[in-house]
Amino acid sequence: MTDKLLILTTTGSDSEAGKIATALVERRLAACVNIIPKIKSVYRWQYGVESAEEFLLVIKTLKAQEEQVQSAVRELHSYELPECIAIAIESGSAEYLEWIADSVK
C-alpha cells in the first residue's frame, strides 16, 4: 500500500472540469487530473432517478492532501453535492509514484 490516492469527481461541463483540474494542479494538491469526457451517469437524486452527461475527473494526489482536495472540489464545484470518492493506490511504478509525491505539496 502507498500513500497515494485517486480521487474521483464528476462535473456537468467540460469547462467546469477544466477549471477544477487546473486549480488542483496549480495549488499543488494534485500531480495530474485526467478528464474523461461525456460519460453517462444514472443516479438517484432527491425523489427520483435522473441521468446526465458528465465529465469524470481522476485526480492523482497524496493521502495527506485528501481533505484539502475535497475542500477545493466543494469550493470550485457547481453541484450541491459533488462526488468525491478516494481510492487507495495499492502499488505502481516507483518512478511514477515518486513523481506524484514530488508534484504535490
C-alpha positions in Angstrom: 0.0 0.0 0.0 1.2 3.5 -0.8 0.3 6.9 0.5 -1.1 7.9 -3.0 -4.8 8.2 -3.9 -7.0 8.5 -6.9 -9.9 10.8 -6.1 -12.9 10.8 -8.4 -15.4 13.5 -9.1 -17.8 14.4 -11.9 -18.9 17.7 -13.4 -21.6 18.8 -15.7 -19.4 20.6 -18.2 -16.0 20.4 -19.8 -15.3 24.0 -18.7 -16.0 23.2 -15.1 -13.9 20.1 -15.3 -11.0 22.1 -16.7 -11.4 24.8 -14.1 -11.3 22.3 -11.2 -8.4 20.3 -12.7 -6.3 23.4 -13.4 -6.9 24.7 -9.9 -5.9 21.5 -8.2 -2.7 21.2 -10.1 -1.8 24.9 -9.8 -2.4 24.6 -6.0 -0.1 21.5 -5.9 -3.0 19.5 -4.5 -2.8 17.1 -7.4 0.0 15.9 -9.6 -2.3 15.2 -12.5 -6.0 15.3 -13.2 -7.4 13.2 -16.1 -10.7 14.5 -17.6 -12.7 11.7 -19.2 -15.4 13.4 -21.3 -19.0 12.6 -21.9 -19.8 9.7 -19.6 -23.4 8.9 -18.9 -24.4 8.9 -15.3 -27.7 7.4 -13.9 -28.3 8.3 -10.3 -30.9 8.7 -7.6 -31.3 12.4 -6.6 -33.8 13.6 -4.1 -37.1 11.8 -5.1 -36.3 10.3 -8.4 -33.9 8.6 -10.8 -32.1 11.0 -13.1 -29.5 10.8 -15.8 -26.9 13.2 -17.2 -23.9 13.5 -19.4 -20.9 14.3 -17.2 -17.2 14.6 -17.2 -15.2 12.3 -14.9 -12.1 13.7 -13.2 -9.4 11.3 -12.0 -7.3 13.2 -9.5 -3.8 11.8 -8.5 -2.7 13.0 -5.1 -1.4 12.0 -1.7 -3.4 10.8 1.3 -2.1 13.8 3.3 -3.8 16.1 0.8 -7.2 14.3 0.7 -9.1 16.8 2.9 -7.6 19.8 1.0 -8.6 18.2 -2.3 -12.1 17.6 -1.1 -12.4 21.1 0.2 -11.2 22.6 -3.1 -13.6 20.4 -5.0 -16.5 21.7 -2.9 -15.3 25.3 -3.2 -15.0 25.2 -7.0 -17.9 22.9 -7.9 -21.4 23.9 -9.0 -23.1 20.8 -7.7 -25.0 20.9 -4.4 -23.4 17.6 -3.5 -20.3 16.9 -5.6 -19.0 13.3 -5.8 -15.6 13.0 -4.0 -14.5 9.3 -3.7 -11.0 8.4 -2.7 -9.4 5.1 -3.9 -6.0 4.0 -2.4 -3.3 3.2 -4.9 -2.0 -0.1 -3.8 1.1 -0.1 -5.9 2.5 1.2 -9.2 5.7 2.2 -11.0 8.1 3.5 -8.4 9.1 6.4 -10.7 5.5 7.4 -11.3 4.6 7.2 -7.6 7.7 9.3 -6.8 6.6 11.9 -9.4 3.2 12.2 -7.7 4.9 12.8 -4.4 7.3 15.4 -5.9 4.4 17.2 -7.6 2.1 17.6 -4.6 2.9 19.7 -1.6 
